[in-house]
Structures are given as C-alpha cells and as structure tokens.
C-alpha cells in the first residue's frame, strides 16, 4: 500500500485578505472553523480544511499533505524516507490535532519541495455550502486534487517519488515547446496514488519558482461551474495563466489562474478516472488536446506582432 490521496495543503502569505477573496468569491470554497494564530481554513467537502493559509512575511507554499493507509504504512514510509537521506521531522500531537490527523511527519523531496505524510484523517457532519453557489468539488477516495512541483534534478526526484514514497507512473512524457531540433524538451512525471485520480502529484524538469509550487488542481462537479468560475476570475481581474482547454493525458476540461501566492490553481472537470492497479504508463507528446493558451505564449505572440 502506497499513498492514498492528497489530503491538504499549507501556504504562508502576507496577503491574507487577498487569499480570502480569491478562495471564497472566485473559487467558491467555504471558510472553515478552528484555524490557529490568525490563519484561515478553507474547505471543499466534509474535511475540516483542505487549504490552510497562514500569515507569513513572504508568499510561500509550505507543504502538500498526503495520506497513507495506517500506522504500519506510515512507519514504513517514514523509515524509507529517512533511509533515502531526506530529513524527517515528527509532528507534535498538538500540530496533528490542528491538521485533523492522528499523526504526521514533515519532509521534502530531493528538489526541496515541502511534504507532509499522515494517517488517521478526520471528517465531520458539516455540509459543504459554497458562498457563491458552487455545486461542489470531487474529492472522496481521490483526495482534494493534485499538486505539481518543479524538479531541476528530475531523475533523482522522480526516483524518490516512485521507489521511496510509492507513487506510480501514469504518464511520463517529454514536452517540446519549440521547433528547434536541439531542444532537449522538458521531462514530466504524472504519478497516481492508490486511487482513480489520474495524478495526485506531478513533477516537471524546470527551475524552482519563488512560490515553491507550480500549481494545484481542484475538480468541480460540472462544466457549468467551471465556466462560471472562469467568469468570476475575469470579473475579479485575477490573472489568467492558461485559457480554457482539455488535456490529452487526464482529459480534464478546465483553465488555470494565478493565486495570490504566485503559483497557479487549475480548475477542471470531467477527467479520466483510471484503474490504479492495472494502469500501464503512457507518454503523451502534447499537454493539451485543444485550448490552454498560456500567458507566456500570449506574450510571445504579442511581441511578434
């Protein structure tokens, strides 16, 4: 048994009010209760929080928290990560209670991306009610969505997630963004946990961004809700990172926008759901079937006239 799913994310920010507006008025998630020290919890389902935004001097993605099955898997994973030479720090009982978990530990991958692993998750009877009428988000056994990180040391980091942590390869492409025959391309690893979500984590062969994260993804229940979110993004003048489109590998329909933390949030729907036990890794050559014109592509087009 490897990793079950992405459970939560932790972000530090000096823009708490901006995050609150973004999360509630643009994305349409629900404020949660019980956040400590001036922080804010945001929920998308029956978990007390999926986003923990806490005050800090800088905009910084702290960690993605992934769930494992039980204490035996937890202890084995902690020992394996320590044996691989990565730092391991046990979380206190008080910090575990804040997270709504039985126990957790902190670590990082070989590229320095922040991670937490936990077991014993919490659910409650508080119904999700969007403040702006979003029907809901697809979570359950597939977790809150996915996280994508930069990994300049791509091969080492890929090996860590596959052979130490226990994620499984779903799609392992090398994307080329120019016609230059000498362009080495960019390696990507889309990796699934022990559930049907196409990928719960992905890494890209690129420099680390200042934010500490490339993007997070939330899955909405309908195309209509994705479209309405896109309208809210435009009305709120949130920077659009990529236009509406559909991916080739996970077939998700959606778009990307920039969070107050500098990384992107992908809002999507209608993805491919895989059979994790029998899936054979693929290697698609293009990231998108259609759409997804990125802001940097728009800028290049405008420069070229």
C-alpha positions in Angstrom: 0.0 0.0 0.0 1.4 3.4 -1.1 -0.1 6.8 -0.8 -3.9 7.1 -0.6 -4.5 10.7 -1.7 -3.7 14.3 -1.4 -5.3 15.5 1.9 -4.5 19.2 2.4 -2.0 22.0 1.5 -0.4 24.6 3.7 0.5 28.1 2.4 2.1 31.1 4.0 1.2 34.5 2.9 1.3 38.2 3.7 -1.9 38.6 1.6 -4.5 37.0 3.9 -7.3 39.2 2.7 -6.4 38.6 -1.0 -6.5 34.8 -0.3 -9.9 35.1 1.4 -11.4 36.9 -1.6 -9.8 34.5 -4.0 -10.9 31.4 -2.2 -14.5 32.4 -1.4 -15.5 34.9 -4.1 -13.6 33.5 -7.1 -13.1 29.8 -6.5 -16.2 29.4 -4.3 -14.9 27.4 -1.4 -16.2 27.6 2.1 -14.5 29.1 5.1 -13.7 26.6 7.8 -13.5 26.9 11.6 -10.7 26.4 14.1 -7.7 27.8 12.3 -4.9 28.9 14.7 -2.9 32.1 15.1 -4.7 34.3 12.6 -4.7 31.7 9.9 -7.6 30.6 7.7 -9.0 27.2 6.9 -10.9 26.6 3.6 -12.9 23.5 2.9 -14.3 22.0 -0.2 -16.0 18.9 1.3 -16.5 17.2 4.7 -12.9 17.6 5.8 -12.5 20.4 8.2 -10.0 22.0 5.8 -8.2 21.4 2.6 -6.4 24.7 2.4 -4.6 26.1 5.4 -3.4 29.7 4.7 -1.4 31.1 7.5 0.3 34.5 8.0 3.9 34.9 6.9 6.3 37.5 5.6 6.5 36.0 2.1 4.4 34.2 -0.4 5.5 30.6 0.1 4.0 27.1 -0.5 4.9 25.2 2.7 3.7 21.6 2.1 1.3 19.2 0.4 0.0 16.7 2.9 -0.6 13.2 1.7 -2.5 10.4 3.4 -1.3 6.8 3.9 -3.4 3.9 4.9 -2.5 3.2 8.5 0.2 3.3 11.2 2.2 0.4 9.6 2.3 2.2 6.2 3.2 5.4 8.0 6.1 4.0 10.0 7.4 2.1 6.9 7.3 5.2 4.8 9.0 7.4 7.4 11.8 4.8 7.8 12.2 4.6 4.0 12.4 8.4 3.5 15.0 8.7 6.3 17.0 5.8 4.8 17.0 7.7 1.5 18.7 10.6 3.2 15.8 13.0 3.3 15.1 14.9 6.5 12.2 13.6 8.7 10.6 15.6 11.5 7.8 14.1 13.6 4.8 16.4 14.1 3.7 17.1 17.6 0.4 15.8 19.0 -0.9 19.4 19.1 0.1 20.0 15.5 -1.5 16.7 14.4 -4.8 17.8 16.1 -4.8 21.1 14.2 -4.4 19.1 11.0 -7.2 16.8 12.0 -4.9 13.7 11.7 -3.7 11.0 14.1 0.0 11.6 13.3 2.1 13.2 10.7 5.7 13.9 9.8 7.4 16.6 7.7 9.9 16.0 4.9 10.9 17.3 1.5 11.7 15.7 -1.9 15.2 15.9 -3.4 14.3 19.1 -5.2 13.3 20.7 -1.8 9.5 20.7 -2.2 7.7 20.6 1.1 5.8 17.4 2.0 3.8 16.0 4.9 2.6 12.5 5.3 -0.1 11.4 7.7 -2.6 8.7 8.7 -5.9 8.8 10.6 -7.8 11.6 8.7 -10.9 13.5 10.1 -14.3 14.0 8.6 -17.3 15.8 10.1 -21.0 16.3 9.6 -20.7 19.9 8.4 -22.2 20.1 4.9 -20.2 21.9 2.3 -22.1 25.1 1.3 -20.4 27.4 -1.3 -20.8 31.1 -0.5 -21.5 31.7 -4.2 -23.4 28.6 -5.2 -20.7 26.1 -6.5 -22.4 22.7 -6.5 -19.4 21.0 -5.0 -15.9 19.5 -5.6 -15.0 15.9 -6.4 -12.9 14.5 -3.6 -13.7 11.4 -1.6 -11.3 8.5 -2.1 -9.5 10.5 -4.8 -8.5 13.3 -2.4 -8.6 17.0 -2.8 -6.9 17.1 -6.3 -3.3 17.2 -7.3 -0.1 19.2 -6.7 2.6 19.9 -9.3 6.2 20.7 -8.3 9.4 21.8 -10.1 12.3 19.3 -10.0 15.5 20.6 -11.7 17.1 17.3 -10.6 14.3 15.5 -12.4 15.6 11.9 -12.4 16.5 11.9 -8.7 13.2 13.4 -7.7 11.2 11.0 -9.9 13.0 8.0 -8.4 12.3 9.3 -4.9 8.5 9.5 -5.5 8.4 6.2 -7.3 10.7 4.0 -5.4 10.8 5.6 -1.9 7.3 7.1 -1.4 5.4 4.7 -3.6 3.6 6.8 -6.2 3.0 5.1 -9.5 3.8 6.4 -13.0 0.7 7.4 -15.0 2.1 9.4 -17.9 5.8 10.1 -18.4 6.1 12.5 -21.4 8.8 14.8 -22.6 7.3 18.0 -23.9 8.9 20.1 -26.6 7.9 23.8 -26.8 9.9 24.8 -29.8 10.8 23.6 -33.3 14.5 23.6 -32.5 15.8 20.0 -33.2 18.3 20.5 -30.5 15.7 21.4 -27.9 16.1 18.6 -25.2 12.5 19.2 -24.1 11.1 19.1 -20.6 10.6 15.8 -18.7 7.3 15.4 -16.8 6.1 12.7 -14.4 2.4 12.5 -13.7 2.0 10.0 -10.9 -1.0 8.4 -9.3 -1.7 7.4 -5.7 -3.8 4.3 -4.8 -7.0 5.8 -6.2 -8.6 6.6 -9.5 -7.3 10.1 -9.9 -5.0 10.3 -13.0 -2.3 12.0 -10.9 -2.2 13.1 -7.3 1.3 14.6 -7.8 3.4 15.6 -10.8 6.9 17.0 -11.3 8.4 19.0 -14.1 12.0 19.3 -15.1 12.3 23.1 -14.6 13.9 25.6 -12.1 12.2 26.1 -8.8 9.8 29.0 -8.8 9.8 31.6 -6.0 6.4 30.4 -4.8 7.6 26.8 -4.2 4.8 25.3 -6.3 3.8 25.1 -10.0 0.1 24.5 -9.5 -2.6 22.9 -7.5 -5.8 21.4 -9.0 -9.4 21.3 -7.8 -12.1 19.3 -9.6 -15.6 20.8 -9.9 -18.6 18.7 -10.5 -19.8 20.3 -13.7 -18.7 22.2 -16.8 -21.2 24.9 -15.8 -19.4 25.5 -12.5 -16.0 25.7 -14.3 -17.4 28.2 -16.7 -18.9 30.3 -14.0 -15.6 30.2 -12.1 -13.8 31.4 -15.3 -16.3 34.3 -15.5 -15.6 35.2 -11.8 -11.9 35.1 -12.5 -12.2 37.6 -15.3 -14.6 39.9 -13.3 -12.2 39.9 -10.3 -9.3 40.6 -12.7 -7.4 37.6 -11.4 -4.6 36.9 -13.9 -5.4 34.0 -16.2 -2.5 31.6 -16.6 -4.0 29.4 -19.3 -7.2 29.6 -21.2 -10.0 27.0 -21.2 -8.9 23.8 -22.8 -8.7 20.0 -22.4 -5.7 18.0 -21.5 -4.6 14.9 -23.5 -3.4 12.7 -20.7 -6.0 13.1 -18.0 -8.7 14.5 -20.3 -9.6 17.3 -17.8 -11.5 20.3 -19.1 -10.6 23.5 -17.4 -8.3 26.5 -17.0 -5.6 27.9 -14.9 -5.4 31.2 -12.9 -2.8 32.7 -10.6 -3.3 32.5 -6.9 -2.3 35.4 -4.5 0.7 33.1 -3.7 2.1 33.3 -7.2 1.5 29.7 -8.2 -1.4 28.6 -10.3 -4.7 26.9 -9.5 -6.2 24.6 -12.1 -10.0 24.4 -12.1 -11.2 21.4 -14.0 -13.9 18.8 -14.5 -14.8 15.6 -16.4 -11.4 13.9 -16.1 -10.3 10.4 -16.9 -10.6 8.1 -13.9 -8.1 5.3 -14.0 -7.9 1.8 -12.6 -4.8 2.2 -10.5 -4.0 -1.5 -10.1 -3.9 -2.2 -13.8 -2.8 1.1 -15.4 0.1 0.9 -17.8 2.1 4.2 -18.0 1.7 6.3 -21.2 3.9 9.0 -22.7 1.8 11.6 -24.5 3.6 14.1 -26.7 1.3 17.1 -26.2 -0.1 18.5 -23.0 -3.4 19.7 -24.4 -5.9 18.3 -27.0 -7.1 21.9 -27.5 -7.0 25.3 -25.8 -4.8 26.1 -22.8 -3.1 29.0 -24.4 -0.6 30.1 -21.7 0.0 33.7 -20.7 3.7 33.4 -21.7 2.5 32.2 -25.2 0.2 35.1 -25.5 3.0 37.5 -24.5 5.3 35.9 -27.2 2.6 36.3 -29.8 2.1 39.9 -29.0 5.8 40.6 -29.1 6.0 39.0 -32.6 3.1 41.2 -33.8 
